Amino acid sequence: MPVKHRQSLFAAVLAIGIVTSFMLAGCATPSGGGSDGSGTAGGGGTSNDSPNDVNLDALHGVPSTFPPEVPLVDGDVPLGLDLGTGWSVVVKVDDYAKSYIEASGKLSAAGFALLQESTSGDGSFGVFEDDTFQIQVTASKTNDYGPAVSYVVVLRG
């Protein structure tokens, strides 16, 4: 893969991961909407007629299409999405710092190469890849789920 294409792909995946992390942390809402404190995005309300209403219980758990070759840390999965060209999964954990180390170890043991890593007092972030997938792992305290490890997995190529 040409270096320029690889850098562009990496930048796109990084941007998706950052936006997803902010949304999961409650720092952003979908465009066109705002939080009114009612616990729903896109202007709030409770009507089932709104296209912004989502049954969050249906998003609980790892999607059935999630690739089994991508190992996850142990824990409850309050949010799992199949995005068509990738997946987003949030795993609730007791200690996000220890869980990031576990996630990194599991991915490395499964053959994923570490491309980038950053750790601070607020959490950790790493990008891993193999020939098929690129994976962004973010471990931090989230507003919605408490300590969590978030995975954004995209197909390469």
Number of C-alpha atoms within 10 A of each C-alpha: 7 6 8 9 11 13 12 11 15 16 12 12 19 17 12 15 23 16 14 19 24 15 16 19 17 14 12 16 17 11 8 8 14 14 15 12 10 10 11 17 20 18 16 17 15 11 9 10 7 12 8 17 15 12 9 10 9 11 16 16 16 21 17 10 11 16 13 8 11 15 15 21 21 13 14 14 20 19 21 22 20 16 12 9 9 18 20 22 23 28 24 23 23 12 15 23 22 11 24 25 13 15 23 23 14 16 22 16 11 13 14 22 17 16 13 10 14 10 13 9 7 10 17 19 21 20 24 20 20 16 11 10 18 23 28 24 25 27 29 26 20 19 14 12 19 15 20 31 32 28 26 24 26 20 15 17 11
